Structures are given as C-alpha cells and as structure tokens.
C-alpha cells in the first residue's frame, strides 16, 4: 500500500519514549532522525505527542518539529501559537493531592512552564529517570498547586487508582509504566489532542499517521487514519493498531515509512 499516494499523509504524530527513543539505549538512532527529516522534506508535518512537560521535551539534532502535544496532549502548541490548553480543574487538583497523601504518596505537579513535587519516593524518582529527568521538590508547592496544572505524576500501582481518584470528577489516570501514573483531565488524552491539531490545520484523520508503544498512545492511534504500533509496543497497543512496524532499536519508523512510500 502506498500511503503517500493513496491517502495523502500530511501529518505524523510520534510518541517519544519507546517510539522515537530506544529505551534500551535511551537514544534516537540516526535512521530515525533521517526519517523525520525525509518526512518533512516530503511535506509532512511532524508532531511530538508525549506525556512529558514542555521543558522536558528533548531536542533532537537537526530536526525541527512542527507541533508539540505535551502532558499527554493537554497542552498543544507550535513555536508561534498555543493550539489547545486543557488544565485539570483546580478543585480536582486539590482532591488528588489530598488523596495521594492519604495513601502516603507524594505527587509532582506540572504547569506550562513550572513543575515540582511535595515530596519524593523511589517510584517517582525512577519514573523521572526513565526520560532522563530529575524529580525535584517545588520551591513553593502550595502556590504552584493554585496555578493551571496540566498533569500530576505519582508513583503508584493499579490497585491504588480508585483511592487516588476518590471524589474526583474532572481527571483520569493514564499510564504506560506499572509503578507510576500520569493524571490528566478527564476529557483529555493524546486522542483529543490529535483531533484538535487536525482541526487546527484542516486535515482529516485519513491524512494522519501516528506511531506509539504504550497504553497512553492507544487513543492517539485510534484518532488517526493509520495507527502504527512499534514492534516493542505493549500487547494492548498492538491489538488496536492498524499495523505494526519494527522496534525502536531496529529503526522501525524509518523502515515502515520507506516501505510505505512516505518519503
């Protein structure tokens, strides 16, 4: 199938960790970098779609992304404009902080340009280190918690989810690691962000392709016409994907785009 000719792919969305970046070596390969630039050269907008905050989005040498969907797409922007802003309701932020404290879990909260924690545990520290970040205590956590908060991160297990979300109406949990979770707006997620970006550029879902590997990528893959699971993706992602490419460590994105004539 020639996606470029048949369906006129005009925009591509990429998760970072486990998709663009090989988690074994925590680096992006030269071939993946080449694929991103070849897509751009062929008139395809390239987009980051990540659970990371804006300040933790890596810069890949020689590549300029067109759009950034951060905080699992609760804050979407270009270098010139904010496309979509969807913070967690402030009353729910306070409830989640209280609920987490009740099960003896610190939380890290993040706004568009500031983030910090009210404490640290090993799960939260390790969660940050996966993406080469350092979990840090907020200078004034209470003041930060009163600002627009787009995502809350904490160490937990799936069995903790009901306690964390007790009496919370405007937020939900999305997770891609068994020892931690991201809390985002109840109506949020990468799928909604993709829909907002497509509408902003006047594109249809059939003109969009997305690559992901984790459970929090499922809505994104379902929101585009061509949802591609990485070879290293979790089973639930592979089950809903339209197709499966090679692993991040084997330049899966490059070879898939080449084989399907996207450049």
Backbone as CSV, one residue per row, in Angstrom:
resi,resn,N_x,N_y,N_z,CA_x,CA_y,CA_z,C_x,C_y,C_z
1,UNK,0.849,-1.207,0.000,0.000,0.000,0.000,0.876,1.244,0.000
2,UNK,0.589,2.152,-0.881,1.326,3.399,-0.968,0.541,4.478,-0.227
3,UNK,0.866,4.683,1.037,0.104,5.639,1.846,0.218,7.055,1.301
4,UNK,1.386,7.411,0.832,1.581,8.780,0.376,0.674,9.107,-0.810
5,UNK,0.545,8.189,-1.750,-0.266,8.472,-2.924,-1.748,8.211,-2.680
6,UNK,-2.054,7.126,-1.953,-3.444,6.736,-1.783,-4.193,7.643,-0.808
7,UNK,-3.559,7.973,0.288,-4.267,8.682,1.340,-3.675,10.046,1.668
8,UNK,-2.637,10.442,0.969,-2.059,11.774,1.118,-1.742,12.097,2.577
9,UNK,-0.855,11.328,3.163,-0.436,11.592,4.534,0.207,12.969,4.601
10,UNK,-0.331,13.814,5.485,0.162,15.180,5.598,0.651,15.530,6.995
11,UNK,0.441,14.606,7.951,0.867,14.891,9.321,1.158,13.565,10.025
12,UNK,2.212,13.568,10.844,2.626,12.352,11.549,2.875,12.681,13.016
13,UNK,2.344,11.840,13.889,2.472,12.021,15.342,3.368,10.914,15.906
14,UNK,4.270,11.304,16.796,5.219,10.349,17.370,5.284,10.478,18.884
15,UNK,5.073,9.369,19.573,5.434,9.292,20.975,6.962,9.372,21.063
16,UNK,7.484,9.663,22.247,8.938,9.757,22.389,9.537,8.456,22.921
17,UNK,9.290,8.185,24.193,9.962,7.082,24.876,9.435,5.727,24.411
18,UNK,10.314,4.942,23.832,9.928,3.649,23.300,9.476,3.700,21.855
19,UNK,9.382,4.900,21.317,8.956,5.068,19.924,10.063,5.756,19.125
20,UNK,10.297,7.030,19.404,11.440,7.698,18.786,12.741,7.298,19.476
21,UNK,12.671,7.157,20.787,13.857,6.817,21.564,13.832,5.337,21.931
22,UNK,14.909,4.655,21.630,15.085,3.257,22.029,15.339,3.233,23.534
23,UNK,14.448,2.588,24.293,14.550,2.621,25.746,15.727,1.804,26.278
24,UNK,16.268,0.900,25.483,17.430,0.137,25.931,18.679,1.017,25.999
25,UNK,18.828,1.893,24.992,19.996,2.767,24.956,19.644,4.222,25.273
26,UNK,18.345,4.511,25.358,17.842,5.855,25.669,18.384,6.902,24.705
27,UNK,18.435,6.514,23.428,18.891,7.429,22.381,17.995,7.274,21.157
28,UNK,18.047,8.271,20.280,17.362,8.195,18.998,18.401,7.830,17.941
29,UNK,18.043,6.942,17.030,19.013,6.467,16.042,19.151,7.446,14.881
30,UNK,20.241,7.332,14.170,20.467,8.181,13.000,19.387,7.950,11.942
31,UNK,18.956,6.704,11.785,17.936,6.388,10.782,16.582,6.995,11.158
32,UNK,16.265,7.017,12.433,15.014,7.640,12.856,15.065,9.143,12.631
33,UNK,16.194,9.748,12.929,16.369,11.177,12.637,16.222,11.438,11.141
34,UNK,16.810,10.566,10.346,16.709,10.710,8.890,15.253,10.607,8.439
35,UNK,14.515,9.674,9.017,13.110,9.505,8.648,12.313,10.767,8.938
36,UNK,12.550,11.382,10.083,11.820,12.600,10.446,12.087,13.716,9.434
37,UNK,13.334,13.884,9.060,13.672,14.938,8.101,13.167,14.625,6.700
38,UNK,13.178,13.360,6.312,12.648,12.987,4.999,11.134,13.218,4.938
39,UNK,10.454,12.954,6.023,9.012,13.237,6.067,8.768,14.727,5.885
40,UNK,9.519,15.546,6.610,9.366,16.995,6.474,9.655,17.453,5.053
41,UNK,10.706,16.900,4.466,11.066,17.264,3.094,9.950,16.896,2.112
42,UNK,9.141,15.909,2.493,8.051,15.458,1.624,6.729,16.134,1.974
43,UNK,6.791,17.202,2.762,5.591,17.981,3.044,4.724,17.454,4.169
44,UNK,5.267,16.569,5.006,4.518,16.007,6.136,4.885,16.777,7.406
45,UNK,3.887,17.320,8.098,4.145,17.950,9.391,4.484,16.862,10.401
46,UNK,5.491,17.100,11.227,5.868,16.107,12.230,5.581,16.652,13.627
47,UNK,5.001,15.789,14.459,4.499,16.214,15.768,4.992,15.286,16.874
48,UNK,5.438,15.868,17.962,5.728,15.133,19.189,4.414,14.962,19.943
49,UNK,4.159,13.774,20.470,2.988,13.538,21.327,3.465,12.753,22.534
50,UNK,3.555,13.429,23.687,4.246,12.848,24.826,3.556,13.168,26.142
51,UNK,3.828,12.352,27.135,3.383,12.662,28.484,4.293,13.665,29.167
52,UNK,5.418,13.973,28.551,6.374,14.903,29.158,5.850,16.341,29.151
53,UNK,6.335,17.160,30.082,6.032,18.597,30.041,6.868,19.275,28.964
54,UNK,6.506,20.491,28.562,7.270,21.179,27.512,8.759,21.282,27.813
55,UNK,9.089,21.565,29.073,10.501,21.767,29.409,11.322,20.482,29.386
56,UNK,10.653,19.340,29.275,11.369,18.062,29.246,11.330,17.401,27.878
57,UNK,10.815,18.100,26.873,10.828,17.558,25.509,12.252,17.671,24.965
58,UNK,12.850,16.568,24.551,14.237,16.632,24.085,14.357,17.326,22.743
59,UNK,15.508,17.924,22.524,15.821,18.476,21.196,16.658,17.449,20.456
60,UNK,16.165,17.020,19.314,16.894,16.056,18.509,17.723,16.807,17.466
61,UNK,18.994,16.522,17.371,19.879,17.289,16.481,19.428,17.264,15.025
62,UNK,19.310,18.463,14.457,18.985,18.575,13.042,17.523,18.407,12.703
63,UNK,16.654,18.274,13.719,15.217,18.067,13.470,14.416,19.178,14.148
64,UNK,13.509,19.775,13.402,12.614,20.789,13.956,11.178,20.296,13.840
65,UNK,10.571,19.971,14.968,9.181,19.521,14.959,8.249,20.709,14.737
66,UNK,7.116,20.424,14.118,6.145,21.472,13.815,5.175,21.714,14.960
67,UNK,4.770,20.649,15.647,3.766,20.742,16.697,4.179,19.869,17.868
68,UNK,3.830,20.326,19.086,4.145,19.593,20.299,2.862,19.347,21.086
69,UNK,2.565,18.076,21.345,1.443,17.696,22.193,2.052,17.198,23.496
70,UNK,2.059,18.034,24.525,2.706,17.693,25.785,1.660,17.389,26.858
71,UNK,2.116,16.867,27.987,1.195,16.456,29.064,0.104,15.531,28.521
72,UNK,0.490,14.551,27.706,-0.500,13.671,27.071,-1.556,14.484,26.315
73,UNK,-1.079,15.562,25.678,-1.870,16.426,24.786,-2.815,17.366,25.510
74,UNK,-2.583,17.610,26.800,-3.378,18.626,27.489,-2.880,20.035,27.161
75,UNK,-1.662,20.139,26.621,-1.110,21.433,26.227,-0.407,21.238,24.888
76,UNK,-1.037,21.744,23.822,-0.561,21.541,22.455,-0.187,22.881,21.838
77,UNK,0.967,22.946,21.203,1.435,24.235,20.719,2.420,24.082,19.560
78,UNK,2.604,25.178,18.849,3.672,25.320,17.869,4.646,26.354,18.416
79,UNK,5.661,26.688,17.658,6.599,27.715,18.132,5.947,29.089,18.160
80,UNK,4.796,29.218,17.483,4.150,30.525,17.379,2.812,30.640,18.111
81,UNK,2.174,29.517,18.426,0.813,29.603,18.959,0.483,28.402,19.833
82,UNK,-0.421,28.630,20.793,-0.991,27.533,21.579,-2.241,27.053,20.856
83,UNK,-2.264,25.785,20.489,-3.393,25.220,19.758,-4.496,24.776,20.708
84,UNK,-4.116,24.218,21.856,-5.102,23.651,22.777,-4.545,23.659,24.185
85,UNK,-5.343,24.185,25.119,-4.956,24.233,26.526,-6.081,23.637,27.355
86,UNK,-5.772,22.596,28.138,-6.819,21.851,28.832,-6.336,21.433,30.229
87,UNK,-6.275,22.392,31.186,-5.778,22.052,32.520,-6.777,21.209,33.320
88,UNK,-6.271,20.537,34.334,-7.119,19.792,35.262,-7.901,20.805,36.110
89,UNK,-9.207,20.608,36.343,-9.961,21.528,37.208,-9.256,21.711,38.545
90,UNK,-9.164,22.960,39.002,-8.372,23.264,40.198,-8.862,22.522,41.439
91,UNK,-10.182,22.345,41.579,-10.678,21.627,42.757,-10.256,20.165,42.738
92,UNK,-10.149,19.585,41.534,-9.702,18.201,41.432,-8.211,18.069,41.709
93,UNK,-7.441,19.091,41.354,-6.020,19.084,41.690,-5.846,18.946,43.197
94,UNK,-6.608,19.739,43.940,-6.504,19.703,45.399,-6.962,18.358,45.964
95,UNK,-8.014,17.792,45.395,-8.504,16.492,45.866,-7.467,15.396,45.627
96,UNK,-6.833,15.420,44.455,-5.846,14.391,44.119,-4.641,14.482,45.045
97,UNK,-4.181,15.697,45.320,-3.061,15.879,46.241,-3.410,15.297,47.612
98,UNK,-4.624,15.570,48.079,-5.083,15.054,49.378,-5.215,13.537,49.354
99,UNK,-5.794,13.004,48.280,-5.966,11.551,48.170,-4.618,10.833,48.146
100,UNK,-3.662,11.417,47.426,-2.333,10.803,47.359,-1.668,10.803,48.737
101,UNK,-1.822,11.890,49.460,-1.244,11.961,50.806,-1.848,10.900,51.719
102,UNK,-3.124,10.601,51.509,-3.807,9.611,52.347,-3.238,8.208,52.162
103,UNK,-2.643,7.945,50.984,-2.006,6.630,50.776,-0.480,6.780,50.803
104,UNK,-0.041,7.903,51.388,1.386,8.146,51.642,2.198,8.213,50.354
105,UNK,1.625,8.899,49.382,2.318,9.092,48.113,2.526,10.579,47.827
106,UNK,3.776,11.005,47.582,4.000,12.370,47.116,3.574,12.494,45.653
107,UNK,3.317,13.727,45.226,2.955,13.968,43.837,3.846,15.056,43.249
108,UNK,4.027,14.992,41.951,4.687,16.053,41.200,3.642,16.677,40.291
109,UNK,3.507,17.989,40.354,2.505,18.684,39.550,3.205,19.580,38.542
110,UNK,2.561,19.757,37.389,3.226,20.476,36.308,2.292,21.466,35.626
111,UNK,2.760,22.693,35.523,2.097,23.707,34.712,2.854,23.866,33.412
112,UNK,2.468,24.836,32.614,3.077,25.002,31.292,4.565,25.327,31.368
113,UNK,4.986,26.025,32.432,6.392,26.414,32.498,7.031,26.175,33.859
114,UNK,6.364,25.412,34.720,6.909,25.157,36.052,6.373,23.835,36.579
115,UNK,7.208,23.105,37.287,6.772,21.849,37.877,7.554,21.585,39.152
116,UNK,6.994,20.745,40.016,7.675,20.422,41.256,6.841,19.486,42.096
117,UNK,7.481,18.857,43.067,6.834,17.847,43.898,6.728,18.313,45.347
118,UNK,5.802,17.683,46.067,5.666,17.945,47.504,6.389,16.891,48.333
119,UNK,7.152,16.067,47.667,7.925,15.018,48.305,8.420,14.064,47.238
120,UNK,9.294,13.157,47.623,9.844,12.210,46.654,9.837,10.810,47.249
121,UNK,9.480,9.826,46.423,9.686,8.430,46.791,10.408,7.751,45.639
122,UNK,10.816,6.521,45.837,11.664,5.871,44.841,10.955,5.679,43.506
123,UNK,9.646,5.370,43.561,8.902,5.195,42.312,8.889,6.480,41.499
124,UNK,8.654,7.607,42.148,8.606,8.889,41.438,9.989,9.259,40.903
125,UNK,11.018,9.027,41.692,12.379,9.303,41.242,12.720,8.456,40.015
126,UNK,12.394,7.169,40.092,12.702,6.274,38.976,11.878,6.611,37.736
127,UNK,10.645,7.054,37.948,9.776,7.421,36.821,10.389,8.575,36.042
128,UNK,10.870,9.568,36.732,11.514,10.701,36.064,12.791,10.271,35.357
129,UNK,13.534,9.381,35.972,14.829,8.999,35.404,14.685,8.238,34.086
130,UNK,13.536,7.610,33.860,13.311,6.897,32.596,13.509,7.836,31.415
131,UNK,13.029,9.079,31.561,13.160,10.064,30.486,14.310,11.041,30.746
132,UNK,15.279,10.585,31.556,16.477,11.383,31.858,16.127,12.714,32.516
133,UNK,15.096,12.717,33.334,14.738,13.890,34.114,15.063,13.634,35.580
134,UNK,15.074,14.709,36.343,15.283,14.608,37.782,14.059,15.151,38.496
135,UNK,13.454,14.346,39.331,12.310,14.801,40.120,12.814,15.780,41.180
136,UNK,12.183,16.935,41.247,12.639,17.967,42.170,11.488,18.485,43.012
137,UNK,11.806,18.891,44.235,10.813,19.488,45.116,10.497,20.895,44.644
138,UNK,9.222,21.271,44.750,8.815,22.627,44.384,9.297,23.621,45.440
139,UNK,9.687,24.803,44.998,10.090,25.843,45.948,8.907,26.286,46.794
140,UNK,7.741,26.377,46.181,6.506,26.710,46.899,5.390,25.879,46.292
141,UNK,5.234,24.665,46.802,4.285,23.714,46.220,2.859,24.238,46.287
142,UNK,2.463,24.811,47.407,1.085,25.288,47.564,0.752,26.381,46.548
143,UNK,1.708,27.272,46.290,1.485,28.332,45.301,1.391,27.739,43.900
144,UNK,2.260,26.781,43.606,2.221,26.135,42.295,0.895,25.413,42.084
145,UNK,0.381,24.776,43.114,-0.853,23.997,43.014,-2.075,24.864,42.727
146,UNK,-1.953,26.157,42.924,-3.061,27.072,42.664,-3.040,27.595,41.217
147,UNK,-1.985,27.273,40.487,-1.887,27.696,39.087,-2.558,26.656,38.188
148,UNK,-2.570,26.915,36.879,-3.119,25.927,35.951,-2.195,24.713,35.900
149,UNK,-2.746,23.564,36.284,-1.981,22.323,36.320,-2.495,21.401,35.221
150,UNK,-1.580,20.947,34.388,-1.953,20.118,33.241,-1.761,18.625,33.505
151,UNK,-0.871,18.293,34.435,-0.621,16.881,34.686,-0.076,16.693,36.092
152,UNK,-0.473,15.579,36.707,0.039,15.187,38.016,0.679,13.817,37.860
153,UNK,1.877,13.659,38.384,2.592,12.396,38.297,2.839,11.856,39.705
154,UNK,2.679,10.563,39.861,2.977,9.956,41.158,3.287,8.478,41.003
155,UNK,4.082,7.974,41.931,4.319,6.552,41.991,3.107,5.861,42.583
156,UNK,2.728,4.739,41.994,1.553,4.007,42.471,1.476,2.675,41.752
157,UNK,0.493,1.906,42.134,0.172,0.666,41.440,-1.272,0.762,40.958
158,UNK,-1.647,-0.083,40.033,-3.013,-0.019,39.504,-4.056,-0.179,40.601
159,UNK,-3.744,-0.939,41.619,-4.682,-1.132,42.730,-4.925,0.155,43.520
160,UNK,-4.041,1.156,43.359,-4.200,2.437,44.048,-5.117,3.411,43.312
161,UNK,-5.435,3.121,42.057,-6.166,4.087,41.242,-7.472,4.561,41.884
162,UNK,-8.310,3.662,42.397,-9.574,4.143,42.988,-9.358,5.121,44.145
163,UNK,-8.374,4.870,44.981,-8.110,5.766,46.111,-7.596,7.115,45.632
164,UNK,-6.767,7.106,44.599,-6.212,8.361,44.067,-7.308,9.239,43.477
165,UNK,-8.292,8.624,42.837,-9.352,9.369,42.158,-10.637,9.466,42.974
166,UNK,-10.575,9.197,44.265,-11.756,9.283,45.123,-12.349,10.699,45.081
167,UNK,-13.639,10.799,44.760,-14.382,12.070,44.691,-13.856,13.026,43.621
168,UNK,-13.107,12.508,42.661,-12.556,13.326,41.565,-13.411,13.110,40.318
169,UNK,-13.926,14.194,39.757,-14.785,14.102,38.571,-14.093,14.551,37.288
170,UNK,-13.116,15.451,37.409,-12.569,16.087,36.215,-11.195,15.615,35.803
171,UNK,-10.779,14.445,36.290,-9.451,13.937,35.941,-9.492,12.425,35.810
172,UNK,-8.503,11.890,35.110,-8.402,10.447,34.932,-6.932,10.043,34.917
173,UNK,-6.701,8.763,35.049,-5.348,8.231,35.055,-5.020,7.633,33.689
174,UNK,-3.827,7.943,33.207,-3.281,7.266,32.032,-1.891,6.796,32.418
175,UNK,-1.519,5.610,32.001,-0.246,5.059,32.461,0.419,4.226,31.375
176,UNK,1.735,4.213,31.386,2.490,3.356,30.474,3.575,2.587,31.219
177,UNK,3.620,2.761,32.558,4.588,2.072,33.404,3.857,1.555,34.621
178,UNK,4.210,0.374,35.106,3.442,-0.280,36.171,3.652,0.334,37.550
179,UNK,4.686,1.164,37.701,4.989,1.716,39.027,4.627,3.183,39.181
180,UNK,3.974,3.758,38.190,3.630,5.180,38.279,2.487,5.487,37.322
181,UNK,1.937,6.685,37.462,0.830,7.088,36.599,0.866,8.586,36.347
182,UNK,0.291,8.975,35.223,0.034,10.378,34.906,-1.457,10.627,35.096
183,UNK,-1.792,11.716,35.737,-3.190,12.110,35.887,-3.432,13.328,35.011
184,UNK,-4.427,13.243,34.160,-4.728,14.274,33.167,-6.215,14.619,33.230
185,UNK,-6.668,15.662,32.530,-8.103,15.983,32.525,-8.950,14.805,32.061
186,UNK,-10.131,14.675,32.632,-10.999,13.530,32.328,-11.337,13.447,30.850
187,UNK,-11.448,14.587,30.188,-11.776,14.602,28.760,-10.520,14.696,27.906
188,UNK,-9.345,14.509,28.531,-8.086,14.692,27.815,-7.532,13.394,27.254
189,UNK,-6.275,13.449,26.869,-5.604,12.309,26.270,-5.049,12.660,24.904
190,UNK,-4.142,11.847,24.423,-3.498,12.121,23.144,-4.490,12.117,21.982
191,UNK,-5.552,11.332,22.102,-6.549,11.301,21.033,-7.219,12.644,20.841
192,UNK,-7.609,13.267,21.946,-8.239,14.583,21.865,-7.265,15.607,21.294
193,UNK,-6.016,15.533,21.718,-5.016,16.459,21.190,-4.849,16.316,19.688
194,UNK,-4.816,15.077,19.216,-4.723,14.841,17.771,-5.914,15.466,17.052
195,UNK,-7.105,15.273,17.592,-8.309,15.848,16.972,-8.220,17.371,16.901
196,UNK,-7.726,18.005,17.961,-7.598,19.465,17.980,-6.570,19.942,16.946
197,UNK,-5.479,19.217,16.826,-4.441,19.600,15.861,-4.941,19.416,14.427
198,UNK,-5.616,18.318,14.166,-6.154,18.096,12.818,-7.147,19.188,12.441
199,UNK,-8.013,19.553,13.384,-8.986,20.617,13.121,-8.284,21.950,12.876
200,UNK,-7.235,22.214,13.633,-6.487,23.469,13.505,-5.905,23.618,12.104
201,UNK,-5.438,22.515,11.528,-4.818,22.560,10.201,-5.776,22.164,9.082
202,UNK,-7.024,21.867,9.427,-7.999,21.498,8.404,-7.682,20.174,7.733
203,UNK,-7.176,19.222,8.510,-6.820,17.914,7.977,-7.808,16.850,8.449
204,UNK,-7.952,15.790,7.684,-8.798,14.677,8.084,-7.939,13.600,8.752
205,UNK,-8.575,12.697,9.473,-7.813,11.642,10.130,-7.132,10.725,9.123
206,UNK,-7.711,10.605,7.916,-7.089,9.771,6.888,-5.782,10.365,6.368
207,UNK,-5.561,11.641,6.645,-4.315,12.285,6.249,-3.260,12.209,7.349
208,UNK,-3.571,11.480,8.430,-2.688,11.436,9.590,-2.228,10.014,9.896
209,UNK,-0.988,9.919,10.337,-0.418,8.661,10.790,0.203,8.904,12.161
210,UNK,0.221,7.876,13.015,0.799,8.013,14.350,1.535,6.740,14.722
211,UNK,2.614,6.909,15.490,3.423,5.789,15.969,3.495,5.846,17.489
212,UNK,3.249,4.706,18.147,3.316,4.674,19.599,3.589,3.277,20.111
213,UNK,3.891,3.207,21.423,4.225,1.905,22.007,3.540,1.631,23.329
214,UNK,3.006,2.649,24.003,2.454,2.471,25.336,0.943,2.635,25.395
215,UNK,0.362,2.200,26.504,-1.093,2.260,26.664,-1.630,3.679,26.485
216,UNK,-0.873,4.682,26.917,-1.338,6.062,26.762,-1.288,6.541,25.311
217,UNK,-0.821,5.675,24.396,-0.821,6.005,22.961,-2.047,5.450,22.233
218,UNK,-2.831,4.632,22.900,-3.939,3.961,22.220,-4.920,4.960,21.614
219,UNK,-5.333,5.959,22.387,-6.291,6.946,21.867,-5.714,7.705,20.681
220,UNK,-4.422,7.954,20.694,-3.780,8.636,19.570,-3.833,7.773,18.317
221,UNK,-3.519,6.492,18.458,-3.537,5.611,17.290,-4.948,5.455,16.737
222,UNK,-5.937,5.527,17.608,-7.327,5.407,17.169,-7.851,6.703,16.548
223,UNK,-7.198,7.824,16.843,-7.668,9.126,16.352,-7.164,9.462,14.960
224,UNK,-6.235,8.656,14.442,-5.699,8.888,13.100,-6.172,7.787,12.160
225,UNK,-5.977,8.014,10.883,-6.375,7.002,9.912,-5.443,5.813,9.868
226,UNK,-4.208,6.012,10.350,-3.190,4.968,10.263,-2.418,4.930,11.576
227,UNK,-2.875,4.094,12.507,-2.241,3.968,13.809,-1.263,2.806,13.816
228,UNK,0.025,3.107,14.030,1.078,2.102,13.901,1.698,1.821,15.273
229,UNK,1.666,0.573,15.687,2.305,0.154,16.934,3.756,-0.225,16.665
230,UNK,4.629,0.182,17.561,6.022,-0.240,17.462,6.122,-1.739,17.748
231,UNK,7.157,-2.370,17.216,7.356,-3.789,17.477,7.557,-4.087,18.950
232,UNK,8.019,-3.084,19.715,8.220,-3.226,21.150,7.027,-2.729,21.960
233,UNK,5.899,-2.459,21.294,4.709,-1.945,21.983,4.099,-3.008,22.893
234,UNK,3.315,-2.526,23.840,2.586,-3.449,24.708,1.491,-4.146,23.894
235,UNK,1.024,-5.275,24.401,0.060,-6.078,23.656,-1.242,-5.331,23.389
236,UNK,-1.696,-4.516,24.356,-2.959,-3.800,24.152,-2.851,-2.768,23.039
237,UNK,-1.667,-2.214,22.841,-1.450,-1.264,21.744,-1.460,-2.006,20.406
238,UNK,-0.774,-3.137,20.359,-0.732,-3.917,19.123,-2.118,-4.396,18.717
239,UNK,-2.955,-4.687,19.690,-4.296,-5.204,19.396,-5.170,-4.196,18.673
240,UNK,-5.002,-2.909,18.978,-5.877,-1.886,18.367,-5.234,-1.226,17.151
241,UNK,-3.948,-1.461,16.944,-3.231,-0.776,15.862,-3.677,-1.262,14.489
242,UNK,-3.562,-0.377,13.502,-3.836,-0.749,12.114,-2.689,-1.566,11.529
243,UNK,-1.500,-1.369,12.080,-0.328,-2.070,11.559,0.747,-2.051,12.631
244,UNK,1.759,-2.867,12.471,2.869,-2.946,13.415,4.163,-2.801,12.630
245,UNK,5.033,-1.919,13.103,6.326,-1.750,12.440,7.405,-2.418,13.287
246,UNK,8.661,-2.247,12.906,9.754,-2.815,13.671,9.949,-2.098,14.994
247,UNK,10.853,-2.572,15.790,11.104,-1.972,17.093,11.874,-0.664,16.962
248,UNK,11.851,0.116,18.041,12.616,1.364,18.052,14.106,1.077,17.898
249,UNK,14.572,-0.016,18.469,16.002,-0.347,18.400,16.422,-0.801,17.007
250,UNK,15.453,-1.189,16.178,15.756,-1.636,14.814,15.245,-0.662,13.752
251,UNK,15.123,0.609,14.125,14.737,1.659,13.171,13.387,1.379,12.525
252,UNK,12.431,0.937,13.354,11.124,0.557,12.832,10.417,1.656,12.072
253,UNK,10.500,2.893,12.558,9.819,4.013,11.903,10.412,4.257,10.525
254,UNK,11.730,4.282,10.429,12.381,4.522,9.134,11.950,3.478,8.109
255,UNK,12.051,2.220,8.473,11.758,1.155,7.506,10.274,1.129,7.135
256,UNK,9.402,1.417,8.089,7.966,1.434,7.772,7.647,2.556,6.784
257,UNK,8.184,3.739,7.048,7.909,4.870,6.161,8.498,4.642,4.769
258,UNK,9.666,4.033,4.717,10.288,3.735,3.439,9.470,2.720,2.660
259,UNK,9.058,1.646,3.324,8.292,0.586,2.657,6.932,1.064,2.194
260,UNK,6.374,2.063,2.875,5.042,2.563,2.511,5.113,3.877,1.753
261,UNK,6.294,4.175,1.226,6.468,5.302,0.299,6.068,6.653,0.895
262,UNK,6.360,6.844,2.176,6.076,8.137,2.806,7.188,9.134,2.536
263,UNK,8.301,8.646,2.013,9.362,9.537,1.503,10.131,8.815,0.418
